[in-house]
Every structure is written in C-alpha cells, then in structure tokens.
Amino acid sequence: MNRSLTIILLLLTICGFTEATAQHIIQTETNNKNQGKIKTSPQCKKGIKAAKKDDKKGDWGFYFYGNYSPRYTTWVRVAQEELQLKIKGGGDISSQEGDCYNRIMRAKIKEKFGEDAFKKINRKVDSLYAIGLGDRPAKYKGEKKEFLAYIYCNLPDELLSENNNTPTILLQFSIDKAGKVINKGIVNENQFAETTPHHAAIANKIVNNMPDWDPAIENQKAIFFETYTLPIKFAKTMKEKYCGE
C-alpha cells in the first residue's frame, strides 16, 4: 500500500473484520440469477485465464475489495506476508474480472497453503490487535465521553453562550509518534457567532494542555498522524451535557 493511501485509510473508523468479511474480499459474490451470465461473460473469462496463468508461474495474488479501514489494511498486509500474495487490483466495488480471478486463485491458494489458510490470517490479525500492533488511527486515552469531558470541563462559564448563536472555534492538531499533541492552530473562527481573543486563547490552551494520546500504528510501528480538526463550541448546554455530575 502506498503511504498516502494508508494515511487516508487510517482516518477512517476501525470496523469489525470477520471470516465472512475476508471471504467477501477474496471470492466471487453474485446473485444466483446472475451467476451464469457472469461465469460466461468475457470479463469473467479474462479473469479466469489470468488466474490460471499466474498460478502456473507461482504468482499468487488477489483483487482486494472491501470497506477500507485500518483493520482491513492490516488484513491485506498480513495476507501479503503470510501467503506471499500480490495486489492485482481492487477497490470499493468489485469487478467481474476480479471476482472470477479471485474464485480460481482462492481455490489454488487453499490447495497450496491448506483449507484454513485464510482463517490463519484472521487469527494473526486478531493477535496483532490483541497486543496493540494492528493498524489504527491515533486514539485519545479514554472513551469519547471522557475526551469531550476534558474539552468542555475546561471552558470558563463566562464565555459560554445560552442561545443558538454559539461561538465556535475550529482547531487542528496532530499526534506524533510518542503520542504528543502538536497544536497546528486555529482553522476558522466566527463560524456560528462572533468569537473574541478570549475564546481563541482558551481553545488553544485546551489543545496545548491535552494529555498524551495512544499514537497511530501502521505496519506494527508508531507513526506521525495528521490531522484532527476539533470544533470547540462555547455553549452552556455542551458543558452541562459532558461536564455534569
């Protein structure tokens, strides 16, 4: 995976990745009523021919399809390492050529590496996440409600609005390899209501004093992670919601 693609993938939410999901990525998924047509289509025949040719050369690979997420990229990387697979293509939407290629290649790989080849990959991915080395974005050390409590408990009451015209400041920050928060400054002010230098100062102070995060992980290593955009709403209702007893 290239660097820019991986960073984009890391910005997405981690989702579950089961054996069923893995199979969806690497085998043909068709409706029964269309299966016959797909099998005999020129695109499918092209995929089958290419798979058989690659198998003879020992050039195993897949068209990887699925919902991109950090766990997905971890799975693909482990599949490449464990089974020496190459990425032939892929994306969010599967193609007939890729599906038919995968159907043939999946059977060939099981013949070579065993019927449980893909289950072994899933177990390896699970083990990486169990020790905190699966791909992931940077993460605040705590639940979302604890993060929001940190933000809103640090807003002084005298700057809070009680009406719909809420002063809001957007800030950007990054997380370095050690989990340190790096304030990149204010992106936008006066989004909903007029702000003052006091609002900006408090918003910057909150980011500058933020506790360390768990750093982002890519390929079992901590990486620099950018960029988070954080809206801070100076609303009395927000403080009551997240900083109440």
C-alpha positions as CSV (number, residue, x, y, z in Angstrom):
1,M,0.0,0.0,0.0
2,N,1.4,3.5,-0.8
3,R,1.9,5.9,2.0
4,S,-0.8,8.4,1.0
5,L,-3.5,5.7,0.7
6,T,-2.6,4.3,4.0
7,I,-2.9,7.6,5.8
8,I,-6.3,8.1,4.2
9,L,-7.4,4.7,5.4
10,L,-6.2,5.4,8.9
11,L,-8.5,8.4,9.1
12,L,-11.5,6.1,8.9
13,T,-13.2,4.3,11.9
14,I,-12.0,0.8,12.8
15,C,-14.7,-1.7,11.9
16,G,-15.1,-5.4,12.6
17,F,-13.4,-7.9,10.3
18,T,-14.8,-11.4,10.4
19,E,-14.1,-14.5,8.4
20,A,-17.2,-13.7,6.4
21,T,-15.8,-10.3,5.6
22,A,-12.5,-11.8,4.5
23,Q,-14.3,-14.2,2.2
24,H,-16.2,-11.3,0.7
25,I,-13.0,-9.7,-0.3
26,I,-11.4,-12.7,-1.9
27,Q,-14.2,-14.6,-3.5
28,T,-16.9,-14.0,-6.0
29,E,-20.2,-12.6,-4.6
30,T,-23.0,-12.8,-7.1
31,N,-26.8,-13.3,-7.1
32,N,-27.9,-16.7,-8.2
33,K,-29.9,-15.3,-11.1
34,N,-26.8,-13.5,-12.5
35,Q,-24.2,-16.1,-11.7
36,G,-24.5,-18.0,-15.0
37,K,-24.2,-14.8,-17.0
38,I,-21.1,-13.7,-15.1
39,K,-19.4,-17.0,-15.5
40,T,-19.6,-16.9,-19.2
41,S,-19.0,-13.2,-19.6
42,P,-15.9,-12.0,-21.5
43,Q,-14.7,-10.2,-18.3
44,C,-15.0,-13.4,-16.2
45,K,-13.3,-15.5,-18.8
46,K,-10.5,-13.0,-18.8
47,G,-10.1,-13.2,-15.0
48,I,-10.1,-17.0,-15.0
49,K,-7.5,-17.1,-17.7
50,A,-5.3,-14.7,-15.9
51,A,-5.6,-16.6,-12.6
52,K,-4.6,-19.9,-14.2
53,K,-1.7,-18.3,-15.9
54,D,-0.5,-16.7,-12.7
55,D,-0.9,-19.9,-10.8
56,K,1.4,-21.7,-13.2
57,K,4.0,-19.0,-12.6
58,G,3.6,-19.2,-8.9
59,D,2.5,-15.6,-9.0
60,W,-0.4,-15.7,-6.5
61,G,-2.5,-12.6,-5.8
62,F,-5.9,-11.1,-5.4
63,Y,-8.2,-8.3,-6.3
64,F,-8.9,-6.9,-2.8
65,Y,-12.3,-5.5,-2.4
66,G,-13.9,-4.1,0.8
67,N,-14.6,-1.2,3.1
68,Y,-11.3,0.4,3.8
69,S,-10.4,0.6,7.4
70,P,-7.2,0.2,9.5
71,R,-8.2,-3.4,10.2
72,Y,-8.7,-4.0,6.5
73,T,-5.3,-2.7,5.6
74,T,-3.8,-4.9,8.4
75,W,-5.6,-8.0,6.9
76,V,-4.3,-7.2,3.4
77,R,-0.7,-6.7,4.7
78,V,-0.8,-10.0,6.7
79,A,-2.2,-11.8,3.7
80,Q,0.7,-10.5,1.6
81,E,3.3,-11.5,4.2
82,E,1.9,-14.9,5.1
83,L,0.9,-16.1,1.7
84,Q,3.2,-14.0,-0.5
85,L,0.2,-12.5,-2.2
86,K,0.3,-9.7,-4.6
87,I,-2.3,-7.0,-5.0
88,K,-3.7,-7.4,-8.5
89,G,-6.3,-4.6,-8.2
90,G,-9.4,-3.8,-6.2
91,G,-11.4,-1.0,-4.7
92,D,-14.8,-0.4,-3.1
93,I,-16.7,-2.0,-6.0
94,S,-15.8,-5.4,-7.3
95,S,-15.5,-6.3,-11.0
96,Q,-16.4,-9.5,-12.8
97,E,-12.9,-10.0,-13.9
98,G,-11.5,-9.6,-10.4
99,D,-14.2,-11.8,-8.8
100,C,-13.6,-14.6,-11.2
101,Y,-9.9,-14.3,-10.9
102,N,-10.3,-14.5,-7.1
103,R,-12.5,-17.5,-7.3
104,I,-9.9,-19.5,-9.1
105,M,-7.0,-18.1,-7.1
106,R,-8.7,-18.7,-3.8
107,A,-9.0,-22.5,-4.6
108,K,-5.4,-22.7,-5.7
109,I,-4.1,-21.0,-2.6
110,K,-6.1,-23.3,-0.4
111,E,-4.6,-26.3,-2.3
112,K,-1.1,-24.9,-1.6
113,F,-1.4,-23.5,1.9
114,G,-4.3,-25.5,3.3
115,E,-8.0,-25.2,3.8
116,D,-7.6,-23.0,6.8
117,A,-5.2,-20.6,5.1
118,F,-7.5,-17.6,5.4
119,K,-8.6,-18.4,8.9
120,K,-4.9,-18.3,9.9
121,I,-4.7,-14.8,8.5
122,N,-7.7,-13.8,10.6
123,R,-6.1,-15.3,13.7
124,K,-2.8,-13.4,13.0
125,V,-4.7,-10.1,12.6
126,D,-6.6,-10.8,15.9
127,S,-3.3,-11.4,17.6
128,L,-1.8,-8.2,16.4
129,Y,-4.8,-6.2,17.7
130,A,-4.7,-8.1,21.0
131,I,-1.2,-6.7,21.6
132,G,-1.9,-3.2,20.2
133,L,0.0,-3.6,17.0
134,G,-2.8,-3.6,14.4
135,D,-3.2,-0.6,12.2
136,R,-5.2,2.1,13.9
137,P,-5.5,5.9,14.0
138,A,-4.2,7.9,16.9
139,K,-6.6,7.5,19.9
140,Y,-7.4,9.5,23.0
141,K,-6.6,7.5,26.1
142,G,-10.2,7.1,27.2
143,E,-13.7,6.9,25.9
144,K,-15.3,9.5,23.7
145,K,-17.3,10.9,26.6
146,E,-14.0,11.3,28.6
147,F,-12.5,13.2,25.7
148,L,-15.5,15.5,25.5
149,A,-15.5,16.0,29.3
150,Y,-11.9,17.1,29.1
151,I,-12.8,19.7,26.4
152,Y,-16.0,21.1,28.0
153,C,-15.0,21.0,31.6
154,N,-12.2,23.4,30.8
155,L,-14.4,26.1,29.3
156,P,-15.0,29.0,31.7
157,D,-18.7,29.7,32.3
158,E,-18.4,33.5,31.5
159,L,-17.6,32.6,27.8
160,L,-20.5,30.3,27.3
161,S,-23.5,31.1,25.2
162,E,-27.0,30.2,26.3
163,N,-28.7,30.8,22.9
164,N,-28.4,29.3,19.4
165,N,-25.6,31.8,18.4
166,T,-22.8,29.6,19.7
167,P,-19.2,30.9,19.4
168,T,-17.3,28.1,17.8
169,I,-13.6,27.7,17.1
170,L,-12.1,25.1,14.8
171,L,-8.6,24.0,15.6
172,Q,-6.3,21.4,14.0
173,F,-3.7,19.3,15.8
174,S,-1.6,16.2,15.1
175,I,-0.3,13.4,17.2
176,D,3.4,12.5,16.9
177,K,5.0,9.0,17.2
178,A,5.2,9.4,21.0
179,G,1.5,10.3,21.3
180,K,2.3,14.0,22.0
181,V,-0.3,16.5,20.8
182,I,1.0,19.1,18.4
183,N,-1.2,22.2,18.1
184,K,-1.4,23.4,14.5
185,G,-3.5,26.4,15.3
186,I,-6.9,27.8,14.6
187,V,-8.5,26.9,11.3
188,N,-11.6,29.1,11.5
189,E,-13.4,31.4,13.9
190,N,-16.8,33.1,13.9
191,Q,-18.5,30.1,12.3
192,F,-21.8,30.5,14.1
193,A,-21.3,33.6,16.3
194,E,-18.7,36.2,17.0
195,T,-15.7,35.0,18.9
196,T,-13.2,37.0,20.9
197,P,-9.5,36.6,21.6
198,H,-10.5,35.0,24.9
199,H,-12.3,32.2,23.1
200,A,-9.3,31.6,20.9
201,A,-6.9,31.7,23.9
202,I,-9.0,29.1,25.8
203,A,-9.3,26.8,22.8
204,N,-5.6,26.9,22.2
205,K,-4.9,26.3,25.9
206,I,-7.1,23.2,25.9
207,V,-5.2,21.7,22.9
208,N,-1.8,22.6,24.3
209,N,-2.6,21.0,27.7
210,M,-4.2,17.9,26.3
211,P,-2.9,14.6,27.7
212,D,-0.9,12.3,25.5
213,W,-2.7,10.0,23.1
214,D,-2.0,6.5,22.0
215,P,-0.1,7.0,18.7
216,A,-1.3,5.8,15.4
217,I,0.0,2.4,14.3
218,E,0.9,1.3,10.8
219,N,2.7,-1.9,9.9
220,Q,3.3,-2.6,13.7
221,K,5.1,0.8,14.2
222,A,4.0,4.1,15.7
223,I,3.7,6.8,13.1
224,F,3.1,10.6,12.9
225,F,-0.7,11.1,12.5
226,E,-2.2,14.2,11.0
227,T,-4.6,15.9,11.1
228,Y,-7.5,16.2,13.5
229,T,-9.9,19.1,13.3
230,L,-11.6,19.8,16.6
231,P,-14.6,22.1,16.9
232,I,-14.9,23.7,20.3
233,K,-18.4,25.1,20.9
234,F,-18.7,27.6,23.7
235,A,-22.2,26.5,24.6
236,K,-23.6,26.2,28.1
237,T,-25.7,23.2,27.0
238,M,-22.5,21.4,25.9
239,K,-20.8,21.9,29.2
240,E,-23.9,20.7,31.1
241,K,-24.1,17.6,28.9
242,Y,-20.5,16.5,29.2
243,C,-19.3,18.0,32.4
244,G,-22.3,17.5,34.7
245,E,-22.3,15.3,37.7
